[in-house]
Amino acid sequence: MPKIKTRRGTAKRFKITGSGKVLRKRAYLRHQLSAKTRKQKRHLRHSALVAATDARAIKRLIPYL
């Protein structure tokens, strides 16, 4: 059985936790930041978990992480 290639774009965007859950970065922190509150920007800095329905597909794209 040959090795599976890792999708590099996916590997840069997601991390797998020790328990096997998938972490992602939050959106809406790129531009128009003056319109967002300090609290909103602070909460956007933290990672979020990917929904369980999407996690399975993402794990297939990054098999060795």
PDB file of N, CA, C, O and CB in Angstrom:
ATOM      1  N   MET A   1       0.848  -1.189   0.000  1.00  0.00           N
ATOM      2  CA  MET A   1       0.000   0.000   0.000  1.00  0.00           C
ATOM      3  C   MET A   1       0.886   1.243   0.000  1.00  0.00           C
ATOM      4  O   MET A   1       1.696   1.403   0.913  1.00  0.00           O
ATOM      5  CB  MET A   1      -0.960   0.004   1.228  1.00  0.00           C
ATOM      6  N   PRO A   2       0.762   2.127  -0.988  1.00  0.00           N
ATOM      7  CA  PRO A   2       1.613   3.321  -1.009  1.00  0.00           C
ATOM      8  C   PRO A   2       1.175   4.339   0.050  1.00  0.00           C
ATOM      9  O   PRO A   2       0.044   4.327   0.537  1.00  0.00           O
ATOM     10  CB  PRO A   2       1.584   3.969  -2.401  1.00  0.00           C
ATOM     11  N   LYS A   3       2.109   5.202   0.373  1.00  0.00           N
ATOM     12  CA  LYS A   3       1.790   6.267   1.321  1.00  0.00           C
ATOM     13  C   LYS A   3       0.830   7.268   0.681  1.00  0.00           C
ATOM     14  O   LYS A   3       0.803   7.431  -0.539  1.00  0.00           O
ATOM     15  CB  LYS A   3       3.079   6.979   1.795  1.00  0.00           C
ATOM     16  N   ILE A   4       0.038   7.939   1.531  1.00  0.00           N
ATOM     17  CA  ILE A   4      -0.909   8.944   1.047  1.00  0.00           C
ATOM     18  C   ILE A   4      -0.249  10.309   1.146  1.00  0.00           C
ATOM     19  O   ILE A   4       0.378  10.624   2.158  1.00  0.00           O
ATOM     20  CB  ILE A   4      -2.248   8.908   1.859  1.00  0.00           C
ATOM     21  N   LYS A   5      -0.385  11.119   0.107  1.00  0.00           N
ATOM     22  CA  LYS A   5       0.178  12.467   0.159  1.00  0.00           C
ATOM     23  C   LYS A   5      -0.689  13.363   1.035  1.00  0.00           C
ATOM     24  O   LYS A   5      -1.917  13.291   1.002  1.00  0.00           O
ATOM     25  CB  LYS A   5       0.305  13.062  -1.260  1.00  0.00           C
ATOM     26  N   THR A   6      -0.024  14.206   1.818  1.00  0.00           N
ATOM     27  CA  THR A   6      -0.718  15.182   2.652  1.00  0.00           C
ATOM     28  C   THR A   6      -1.074  16.393   1.801  1.00  0.00           C
ATOM     29  O   THR A   6      -0.245  16.873   1.027  1.00  0.00           O
ATOM     30  CB  THR A   6       0.152  15.599   3.874  1.00  0.00           C
ATOM     31  N   ARG A   7      -2.300  16.889   1.938  1.00  0.00           N
ATOM     32  CA  ARG A   7      -2.686  18.136   1.274  1.00  0.00           C
ATOM     33  C   ARG A   7      -2.065  19.281   2.054  1.00  0.00           C
ATOM     34  O   ARG A   7      -2.492  19.575   3.171  1.00  0.00           O
ATOM     35  CB  ARG A   7      -4.250  18.290   1.184  1.00  0.00           C
ATOM     36  N   ARG A   8      -1.067  19.925   1.480  1.00  0.00           N
ATOM     37  CA  ARG A   8      -0.277  20.918   2.210  1.00  0.00           C
ATOM     38  C   ARG A   8      -1.109  22.130   2.637  1.00  0.00           C
ATOM     39  O   ARG A   8      -0.889  22.679   3.716  1.00  0.00           O
ATOM     40  CB  ARG A   8       0.892  21.376   1.355  1.00  0.00           C
ATOM     41  N   GLY A   9      -2.054  22.548   1.806  1.00  0.00           N
ATOM     42  CA  GLY A   9      -2.903  23.680   2.168  1.00  0.00           C
ATOM     43  C   GLY A   9      -3.734  23.389   3.404  1.00  0.00           C
ATOM     44  O   GLY A   9      -3.931  24.258   4.254  1.00  0.00           O
ATOM     45  N   THR A  10      -4.219  22.156   3.495  1.00  0.00           N
ATOM     46  CA  THR A  10      -4.997  21.743   4.659  1.00  0.00           C
ATOM     47  C   THR A  10      -4.110  21.638   5.883  1.00  0.00           C
ATOM     48  O   THR A  10      -4.522  22.019   6.978  1.00  0.00           O
ATOM     49  CB  THR A  10      -5.694  20.408   4.398  1.00  0.00           C
ATOM     50  N   ALA A  11      -2.902  21.130   5.718  1.00  0.00           N
ATOM     51  CA  ALA A  11      -1.985  20.963   6.840  1.00  0.00           C
ATOM     52  C   ALA A  11      -1.601  22.307   7.468  1.00  0.00           C
ATOM     53  O   ALA A  11      -1.339  22.387   8.668  1.00  0.00           O
ATOM     54  CB  ALA A  11      -0.730  20.225   6.382  1.00  0.00           C
ATOM     55  N   LYS A  12      -1.570  23.356   6.649  1.00  0.00           N
ATOM     56  CA  LYS A  12      -1.222  24.681   7.160  1.00  0.00           C
ATOM     57  C   LYS A  12      -2.390  25.342   7.885  1.00  0.00           C
ATOM     58  O   LYS A  12      -2.179  26.219   8.722  1.00  0.00           O
ATOM     59  CB  LYS A  12      -0.756  25.571   6.023  1.00  0.00           C
ATOM     60  N   ARG A  13      -3.608  24.935   7.577  1.00  0.00           N
ATOM     61  CA  ARG A  13      -4.796  25.589   8.133  1.00  0.00           C
ATOM     62  C   ARG A  13      -5.374  24.902   9.358  1.00  0.00           C
ATOM     63  O   ARG A  13      -6.087  25.539  10.134  1.00  0.00           O
ATOM     64  CB  ARG A  13      -5.847  25.672   7.091  1.00  0.00           C
ATOM     65  N   PHE A  14      -5.088  23.624   9.554  1.00  0.00           N
ATOM     66  CA  PHE A  14      -5.700  22.863  10.636  1.00  0.00           C
ATOM     67  C   PHE A  14      -4.650  22.155  11.484  1.00  0.00           C
ATOM     68  O   PHE A  14      -3.563  21.832  11.005  1.00  0.00           O
ATOM     69  CB  PHE A  14      -6.686  21.849  10.074  1.00  0.00           C
ATOM     70  N   LYS A  15      -4.991  21.919  12.756  1.00  0.00           N
ATOM     71  CA  LYS A  15      -4.142  21.151  13.665  1.00  0.00           C
ATOM     72  C   LYS A  15      -5.002  20.056  14.294  1.00  0.00           C
ATOM     73  O   LYS A  15      -6.198  20.247  14.510  1.00  0.00           O
ATOM     74  CB  LYS A  15      -3.494  22.075  14.768  1.00  0.00           C
ATOM     75  N   ILE A  16      -4.393  18.918  14.584  1.00  0.00           N
ATOM     76  CA  ILE A  16      -5.084  17.824  15.252  1.00  0.00           C
ATOM     77  C   ILE A  16      -4.667  17.817  16.720  1.00  0.00           C
ATOM     78  O   ILE A  16      -3.476  17.854  17.027  1.00  0.00           O
ATOM     79  CB  ILE A  16      -4.768  16.453  14.569  1.00  0.00           C
ATOM     80  N   THR A  17      -5.641  17.769  17.626  1.00  0.00           N
ATOM     81  CA  THR A  17      -5.334  17.744  19.061  1.00  0.00           C
ATOM     82  C   THR A  17      -4.932  16.326  19.466  1.00  0.00           C
ATOM     83  O   THR A  17      -5.032  15.391  18.672  1.00  0.00           O
ATOM     84  CB  THR A  17      -6.556  18.234  19.904  1.00  0.00           C
ATOM     85  N   GLY A  18      -4.485  16.180  20.690  1.00  0.00           N
ATOM     86  CA  GLY A  18      -4.089  14.870  21.197  1.00  0.00           C
ATOM     87  C   GLY A  18      -5.235  13.885  21.228  1.00  0.00           C
ATOM     88  O   GLY A  18      -5.028  12.684  21.053  1.00  0.00           O
ATOM     89  N   SER A  19      -6.444  14.378  21.448  1.00  0.00           N
ATOM     90  CA  SER A  19      -7.619  13.498  21.504  1.00  0.00           C
ATOM     91  C   SER A  19      -8.223  13.247  20.121  1.00  0.00           C
ATOM     92  O   SER A  19      -9.207  12.518  19.997  1.00  0.00           O
ATOM     93  CB  SER A  19      -8.677  14.101  22.420  1.00  0.00           C
ATOM     94  N   GLY A  20      -7.632  13.852  19.077  1.00  0.00           N
ATOM     95  CA  GLY A  20      -8.083  13.587  17.719  1.00  0.00           C
ATOM     96  C   GLY A  20      -9.067  14.598  17.154  1.00  0.00           C
ATOM     97  O   GLY A  20      -9.582  14.400  16.053  1.00  0.00           O
ATOM     98  N   LYS A  21      -9.341  15.677  17.881  1.00  0.00           N
ATOM     99  CA  LYS A  21     -10.235  16.709  17.372  1.00  0.00           C
ATOM    100  C   LYS A  21      -9.454  17.641  16.450  1.00  0.00           C
ATOM    101  O   LYS A  21      -8.226  17.695  16.514  1.00  0.00           O
ATOM    102  CB  LYS A  21     -10.888  17.502  18.535  1.00  0.00           C
ATOM    103  N   VAL A  22     -10.164  18.374  15.594  1.00  0.00           N
ATOM    104  CA  VAL A  22      -9.517  19.244  14.610  1.00  0.00           C
ATOM    105  C   VAL A  22      -9.728  20.699  15.009  1.00  0.00           C
ATOM    106  O   VAL A  22     -10.855  21.123  15.267  1.00  0.00           O
ATOM    107  CB  VAL A  22     -10.072  18.980  13.181  1.00  0.00           C
ATOM    108  N   LEU A  23      -8.626  21.467  15.057  1.00  0.00           N
ATOM    109  CA  LEU A  23      -8.687  22.881  15.391  1.00  0.00           C
ATOM    110  C   LEU A  23      -8.558  23.719  14.131  1.00  0.00           C
ATOM    111  O   LEU A  23      -7.856  23.345  13.191  1.00  0.00           O
ATOM    112  CB  LEU A  23      -7.590  23.250  16.397  1.00  0.00           C
ATOM    113  N   ARG A  24      -9.244  24.858  14.122  1.00  0.00           N
ATOM    114  CA  ARG A  24      -9.173  25.794  13.007  1.00  0.00           C
ATOM    115  C   ARG A  24      -9.031  27.207  13.560  1.00  0.00           C
ATOM    116  O   ARG A  24      -9.323  27.461  14.728  1.00  0.00           O
ATOM    117  CB  ARG A  24     -10.429  25.678  12.094  1.00  0.00           C
ATOM    118  N   LYS A  25      -8.581  28.120  12.711  1.00  0.00           N
ATOM    119  CA  LYS A  25      -8.500  29.527  13.093  1.00  0.00           C
ATOM    120  C   LYS A  25      -9.832  30.181  12.758  1.00  0.00           C
ATOM    121  O   LYS A  25     -10.509  29.765  11.818  1.00  0.00           O
ATOM    122  CB  LYS A  25      -7.315  30.252  12.368  1.00  0.00           C
ATOM    123  N   ARG A  26     -10.208  31.190  13.511  1.00  0.00           N
ATOM    124  CA  ARG A  26     -11.484  31.872  13.269  1.00  0.00           C
ATOM    125  C   ARG A  26     -11.346  32.883  12.125  1.00  0.00           C
ATOM    126  O   ARG A  26     -10.266  33.419  11.878  1.00  0.00           O
ATOM    127  CB  ARG A  26     -11.971  32.583  14.556  1.00  0.00           C
ATOM    128  N   ALA A  27     -12.437  33.124  11.451  1.00  0.00           N
ATOM    129  CA  ALA A  27     -12.476  34.080  10.339  1.00  0.00           C
ATOM    130  C   ALA A  27     -12.767  35.490  10.860  1.00  0.00           C
ATOM    131  O   ALA A  27     -12.953  35.685  12.061  1.00  0.00           O
ATOM    132  CB  ALA A  27     -13.545  33.661   9.295  1.00  0.00           C
ATOM    133  N   TYR A  28     -12.805  36.463   9.962  1.00  0.00           N
ATOM    134  CA  TYR A  28     -13.181  37.859  10.235  1.00  0.00           C
ATOM    135  C   TYR A  28     -12.131  38.651  10.995  1.00  0.00           C
ATOM    136  O   TYR A  28     -12.480  39.584  11.719  1.00  0.00           O
ATOM    137  CB  TYR A  28     -14.454  37.890  11.006  1.00  0.00           C
ATOM    138  N   LEU A  29     -10.862  38.310  10.855  1.00  0.00           N
ATOM    139  CA  LEU A  29      -9.827  39.072  11.562  1.00  0.00           C
ATOM    140  C   LEU A  29      -8.782  39.606  10.575  1.00  0.00           C
ATOM    141  O   LEU A  29      -7.630  39.820  10.952  1.00  0.00           O
ATOM    142  CB  LEU A  29      -9.146  38.190  12.639  1.00  0.00           C
ATOM    143  N   ARG A  30      -9.176  39.821   9.321  1.00  0.00           N
ATOM    144  CA  ARG A  30      -8.228  40.253   8.296  1.00  0.00           C
ATOM    145  C   ARG A  30      -8.317  41.743   7.965  1.00  0.00           C
ATOM    146  O   ARG A  30      -7.288  42.404   7.828  1.00  0.00           O
ATOM    147  CB  ARG A  30      -8.448  39.456   7.046  1.00  0.00           C
ATOM    148  N   HIS A  31      -9.524  42.276   7.835  1.00  0.00           N
ATOM    149  CA  HIS A  31      -9.653  43.685   7.461  1.00  0.00           C
ATOM    150  C   HIS A  31     -10.916  44.257   8.079  1.00  0.00           C
ATOM    151  O   HIS A  31     -11.732  43.527   8.642  1.00  0.00           O
ATOM    152  CB  HIS A  31      -9.675  43.854   5.920  1.00  0.00           C
ATOM    153  N   GLN A  32     -11.070  45.560   7.970  1.00  0.00           N
ATOM    154  CA  GLN A  32     -12.166  46.304   8.593  1.00  0.00           C
ATOM    155  C   GLN A  32     -12.201  46.078  10.101  1.00  0.00           C
ATOM    156  O   GLN A  32     -13.266  45.905  10.694  1.00  0.00           O
ATOM    157  CB  GLN A  32     -13.504  45.898   7.971  1.00  0.00           C
ATOM    158  N   LEU A  33     -11.027  46.082  10.702  1.00  0.00           N
ATOM    159  CA  LEU A  33     -10.936  45.794  12.134  1.00  0.00           C
ATOM    160  C   LEU A  33     -11.379  46.968  12.994  1.00  0.00           C
ATOM    161  O   LEU A  33     -11.729  46.785  14.160  1.00  0.00           O
ATOM    162  CB  LEU A  33      -9.521  45.410  12.494  1.00  0.00           C
ATOM    163  N   SER A  34     -11.368  48.176  12.429  1.00  0.00           N
ATOM    164  CA  SER A  34     -11.793  49.336  13.212  1.00  0.00           C
ATOM    165  C   SER A  34     -13.299  49.300  13.483  1.00  0.00           C
ATOM    166  O   SER A  34     -13.777  49.939  14.420  1.00  0.00           O
ATOM    167  CB  SER A  34     -11.419  50.635  12.482  1.00  0.00           C
ATOM    168  N   ALA A  35     -14.036  48.562  12.672  1.00  0.00           N
ATOM    169  CA  ALA A  35     -15.482  48.445  12.866  1.00  0.00           C
ATOM    170  C   ALA A  35     -15.839  47.401  13.920  1.00  0.00           C
ATOM    171  O   ALA A  35     -16.973  47.365  14.396  1.00  0.00           O
ATOM    172  CB  ALA A  35     -16.156  48.095  11.552  1.00  0.00           C
ATOM    173  N   LYS A  36     -14.887  46.558  14.284  1.00  0.00           N
ATOM    174  CA  LYS A  36     -15.151  45.499  15.255  1.00  0.00           C
ATOM    175  C   LYS A  36     -14.728  45.947  16.646  1.00  0.00           C
ATOM    176  O   LYS A  36     -13.784  46.724  16.793  1.00  0.00           O
ATOM    177  CB  LYS A  36     -14.417  44.202  14.862  1.00  0.00           C
ATOM    178  N   THR A  37     -15.415  45.464  17.652  1.00  0.00           N
ATOM    179  CA  THR A  37     -15.108  45.846  19.024  1.00  0.00           C
ATOM    180  C   THR A  37     -13.841  45.145  19.497  1.00  0.00           C
ATOM    181  O   THR A  37     -13.419  44.145  18.916  1.00  0.00           O
ATOM    182  CB  THR A  37     -16.284  45.514  19.956  1.00  0.00           C
ATOM    183  N   ARG A  38     -13.251  45.670  20.538  1.00  0.00           N
ATOM    184  CA  ARG A  38     -12.052  45.080  21.123  1.00  0.00           C
ATOM    185  C   ARG A  38     -12.337  43.662  21.608  1.00  0.00           C
ATOM    186  O   ARG A  38     -11.521  42.758  21.425  1.00  0.00           O
ATOM    187  CB  ARG A  38     -11.533  45.948  22.282  1.00  0.00           C
ATOM    188  N   LYS A  39     -13.485  43.478  22.221  1.00  0.00           N
ATOM    189  CA  LYS A  39     -13.886  42.160  22.723  1.00  0.00           C
ATOM    190  C   LYS A  39     -14.033  41.156  21.581  1.00  0.00           C
ATOM    191  O   LYS A  39     -13.597  40.010  21.691  1.00  0.00           O
ATOM    192  CB  LYS A  39     -15.205  42.265  23.504  1.00  0.00           C
ATOM    193  N   GLN A  40     -14.652  41.598  20.481  1.00  0.00           N
ATOM    194  CA  GLN A  40     -14.852  40.725  19.327  1.00  0.00           C
ATOM    195  C   GLN A  40     -13.509  40.268  18.756  1.00  0.00           C
ATOM    196  O   GLN A  40     -13.325  39.090  18.450  1.00  0.00           O
ATOM    197  CB  GLN A  40     -15.675  41.446  18.244  1.00  0.00           C
ATOM    198  N   LYS A  41     -12.567  41.220  18.613  1.00  0.00           N
ATOM    199  CA  LYS A  41     -11.246  40.884  18.062  1.00  0.00           C
ATOM    200  C   LYS A  41     -10.474  39.965  19.004  1.00  0.00           C
ATOM    201  O   LYS A  41      -9.743  39.084  18.552  1.00  0.00           O
ATOM    202  CB  LYS A  41     -10.433  42.162  17.796  1.00  0.00           C
ATOM    203  N   ARG A  42     -10.633  40.166  20.293  1.00  0.00           N
ATOM    204  CA  ARG A  42      -9.955  39.324  21.283  1.00  0.00           C
ATOM    205  C   ARG A  42     -10.460  37.885  21.199  1.00  0.00           C
ATOM    206  O   ARG A  42      -9.668  36.946  21.280  1.00  0.00           O
ATOM    207  CB  ARG A  42     -10.167  39.883  22.707  1.00  0.00           C
ATOM    208  N   HIS A  43     -11.764  37.705  21.039  1.00  0.00           N
ATOM    209  CA  HIS A  43     -12.321  36.358  20.948  1.00  0.00           C
ATOM    210  C   HIS A  43     -11.942  35.681  19.628  1.00  0.00           C
ATOM    211  O   HIS A  43     -11.808  34.458  19.576  1.00  0.00           O
ATOM    212  CB  HIS A  43     -13.841  36.407  21.093  1.00  0.00           C
ATOM    213  N   LEU A  44     -11.772  36.459  18.579  1.00  0.00           N
ATOM    214  CA  LEU A  44     -11.407  35.891  17.282  1.00  0.00           C
ATOM    215  C   LEU A  44      -9.972  35.368  17.248  1.00  0.00           C
ATOM    216  O   LEU A  44      -9.621  34.579  16.371  1.00  0.00           O
ATOM    217  CB  LEU A  44     -11.592  36.928  16.200  1.00  0.00           C
ATOM    218  N   ARG A  45      -9.140  35.806  18.200  1.00  0.00           N
ATOM    219  CA  ARG A  45      -7.745  35.339  18.225  1.00  0.00           C
ATOM    220  C   ARG A  45      -7.626  33.869  18.607  1.00  0.00           C
ATOM    221  O   ARG A  45      -6.634  33.224  18.269  1.00  0.00           O
ATOM    222  CB  ARG A  45      -6.934  36.177  19.196  1.00  0.00           C
ATOM    223  N   HIS A  46      -8.610  33.338  19.298  1.00  0.00           N
ATOM    224  CA  HIS A  46      -8.522  31.965  19.790  1.00  0.00           C
ATOM    225  C   HIS A  46      -8.984  30.958  18.738  1.00  0.00           C
ATOM    226  O   HIS A  46      -9.804  31.268  17.874  1.00  0.00           O
ATOM    227  CB  HIS A  46      -9.354  31.808  21.060  1.00  0.00           C
ATOM    228  N   SER A  47      -8.440  29.755  18.831  1.00  0.00           N
ATOM    229  CA  SER A  47      -8.810  28.689  17.908  1.00  0.00           C
ATOM    230  C   SER A  47     -10.200  28.169  18.225  1.00  0.00           C
ATOM    231  O   SER A  47     -10.715  28.362  19.326  1.00  0.00           O
ATOM    232  CB  SER A  47      -7.791  27.547  17.964  1.00  0.00           C
ATOM    233  N   ALA A  48     -10.803  27.505  17.240  1.00  0.00           N
ATOM    234  CA  ALA A  48     -12.116  26.894  17.411  1.00  0.00           C
ATOM    235  C   ALA A  48     -12.046  25.453  16.924  1.00  0.00           C
ATOM    236  O   ALA A  48     -11.184  25.100  16.119  1.00  0.00           O
ATOM    237  CB  ALA A  48     -13.218  27.692  16.644  1.00  0.00           C
ATOM    238  N   LEU A  49     -12.955  24.632  17.416  1.00  0.00           N
ATOM    239  CA  LEU A  49     -13.028  23.251  16.964  1.00  0.00           C
ATOM    240  C   LEU A  49     -13.839  23.180  15.674  1.00  0.00           C
ATOM    241  O   LEU A  49     -14.815  23.909  15.498  1.00  0.00           O
ATOM    242  CB  LEU A  49     -13.650  22.348  18.054  1.00  0.00           C
ATOM    243  N   VAL A  50     -13.425  22.301  14.789  1.00  0.00           N
ATOM    244  CA  VAL A  50     -14.166  22.050  13.562  1.00  0.00           C
ATOM    245  C   VAL A  50     -15.351  21.155  13.914  1.00  0.00           C
ATOM    246  O   VAL A  50     -15.231  20.290  14.782  1.00  0.00           O
ATOM    247  CB  VAL A  50     -13.255  21.393  12.460  1.00  0.00           C
ATOM    248  N   ALA A  51     -16.483  21.348  13.259  1.00  0.00           N
ATOM    249  CA  ALA A  51     -17.660  20.513  13.494  1.00  0.00           C
ATOM    250  C   ALA A  51     -17.321  19.054  13.205  1.00  0.00           C
ATOM    251  O   ALA A  51     -16.530  18.759  12.309  1.00  0.00           O
ATOM    252  CB  ALA A  51     -18.853  20.979  12.618  1.00  0.00           C
ATOM    253  N   ALA A  52     -17.916  18.154  13.960  1.00  0.00           N
ATOM    254  CA  ALA A  52     -17.618  16.721  13.835  1.00  0.00           C
ATOM    255  C   ALA A  52     -17.910  16.198  12.431  1.00  0.00           C
ATOM    256  O   ALA A  52     -17.230  15.289  11.955  1.00  0.00           O
ATOM    257  CB  ALA A  52     -18.425  15.926  14.858  1.00  0.00           C
ATOM    258  N   THR A  53     -18.913  16.764  11.770  1.00  0.00           N
ATOM    259  CA  THR A  53     -19.259  16.308  10.422  1.00  0.00           C
ATOM    260  C   THR A  53     -18.171  16.643   9.409  1.00  0.00           C
ATOM    261  O   THR A  53     -17.969  15.904   8.446  1.00  0.00           O
ATOM    262  CB  THR A  53     -20.575  16.927   9.983  1.00  0.00           C
ATOM    263  N   ASP A  54     -17.463  17.767   9.626  1.00  0.00           N
ATOM    264  CA  ASP A  54     -16.391  18.172   8.711  1.00  0.00           C
ATOM    265  C   ASP A  54     -15.044  17.571   9.101  1.00  0.00           C
ATOM    266  O   ASP A  54     -14.160  17.430   8.256  1.00  0.00           O
ATOM    267  CB  ASP A  54     -16.281  19.688   8.673  1.00  0.00           C
ATOM    268  N   ALA A  55     -14.884  17.220  10.367  1.00  0.00           N
ATOM    269  CA  ALA A  55     -13.591  16.762  10.874  1.00  0.00           C
ATOM    270  C   ALA A  55     -13.115  15.498  10.154  1.00  0.00           C
ATOM    271  O   ALA A  55     -11.924  15.349   9.878  1.00  0.00           O
ATOM    272  CB  ALA A  55     -13.680  16.501  12.377  1.00  0.00           C
ATOM    273  N   ARG A  56     -14.030  14.604   9.855  1.00  0.00           N
ATOM    274  CA  ARG A  56     -13.654  13.347   9.205  1.00  0.00           C
ATOM    275  C   ARG A  56     -13.031  13.601   7.829  1.00  0.00           C
ATOM    276  O   ARG A  56     -12.037  12.969   7.471  1.00  0.00           O
ATOM    277  CB  ARG A  56     -14.882  12.431   9.068  1.00  0.00           C
ATOM    278  N   ALA A  57     -13.603  14.506   7.075  1.00  0.00           N
ATOM    279  CA  ALA A  57     -13.082  14.830   5.740  1.00  0.00           C
ATOM    280  C   ALA A  57     -11.713  15.496   5.836  1.00  0.00           C
ATOM    281  O   ALA A  57     -10.832  15.226   5.021  1.00  0.00           O
ATOM    282  CB  ALA A  57     -14.063  15.748   4.986  1.00  0.00           C
ATOM    283  N   ILE A  58     -11.533  16.365   6.829  1.00  0.00           N
ATOM    284  CA  ILE A  58     -10.256  17.061   7.005  1.00  0.00           C
ATOM    285  C   ILE A  58      -9.165  16.075   7.418  1.00  0.00           C
ATOM    286  O   ILE A  58      -8.030  16.173   6.952  1.00  0.00           O
ATOM    287  CB  ILE A  58     -10.388  18.186   8.057  1.00  0.00           C
ATOM    288  N   LYS A  59      -9.503  15.135   8.284  1.00  0.00           N
ATOM    289  CA  LYS A  59      -8.511  14.143   8.724  1.00  0.00           C
ATOM    290  C   LYS A  59      -8.017  13.282   7.566  1.00  0.00           C
ATOM    291  O   LYS A  59      -6.870  12.834   7.570  1.00  0.00           O
ATOM    292  CB  LYS A  59      -9.104  13.248   9.812  1.00  0.00           C
ATOM    293  N   ARG A  60      -8.871  13.050   6.581  1.00  0.00           N
ATOM    294  CA  ARG A  60      -8.451  12.286   5.404  1.00  0.00           C
ATOM    295  C   ARG A  60      -7.418  13.050   4.586  1.00  0.00           C
ATOM    296  O   ARG A  60      -6.550  12.445   3.957  1.00  0.00           O
ATOM    297  CB  ARG A  60      -9.659  11.947   4.531  1.00  0.00           C
ATOM    298  N   LEU A  61      -7.509  14.377   4.594  1.00  0.00           N
ATOM    299  CA  LEU A  61      -6.596  15.199   3.809  1.00  0.00           C
ATOM    300  C   LEU A  61      -5.225  15.332   4.476  1.00  0.00           C
ATOM    301  O   LEU A  61      -4.225  15.594   3.808  1.00  0.00           O
ATOM    302  CB  LEU A  61      -7.200  16.577   3.588  1.00  0.00           C
ATOM    303  N   ILE A  62      -5.186  15.148   5.818  1.00  0.00           N
ATOM    304  CA  ILE A  62      -3.907  15.237   6.550  1.00  0.00           C
ATOM    305  C   ILE A  62      -3.703  13.959   7.356  1.00  0.00           C
ATOM    306  O   ILE A  62      -3.820  13.971   8.582  1.00  0.00           O
ATOM    307  CB  ILE A  62      -3.878  16.493   7.493  1.00  0.00           C
ATOM    308  N   PRO A  63      -3.399  12.858   6.673  1.00  0.00           N
ATOM    309  CA  PRO A  63      -3.373  11.555   7.341  1.00  0.00           C
ATOM    310  C   PRO A  63      -2.275  11.351   8.373  1.00  0.00           C
ATOM    311  O   PRO A  63      -2.445  10.537   9.280  1.00  0.00           O
ATOM    312  CB  PRO A  63      -3.248  10.512   6.332  1.00  0.00           C
ATOM    313  N   TYR A  64      -1.148  12.065   8.270  1.00  0.00           N
ATOM    314  CA  TYR A  64      -0.028  11.769   9.154  1.00  0.00           C
ATOM    315  C   TYR A  64       0.229  12.841  10.199  1.00  0.00           C
ATOM    316  O   TYR A  64       1.280  12.819  10.839  1.00  0.00           O
ATOM    317  CB  TYR A  64       1.201  11.570   8.347  1.00  0.00           C
ATOM    318  N   LEU A  65      -0.698  13.788  10.398  1.00  0.00           N
ATOM    319  CA  LEU A  65      -0.501  14.825  11.405  1.00  0.00           C
ATOM    320  C   LEU A  65      -1.170  14.456  12.707  1.00  0.00           C
ATOM    321  O   LEU A  65      -1.107  15.218  13.672  1.00  0.00           O
ATOM    322  CB  LEU A  65      -1.031  16.156  10.912  1.00  0.00           C
TER     323      LEU A  65
END
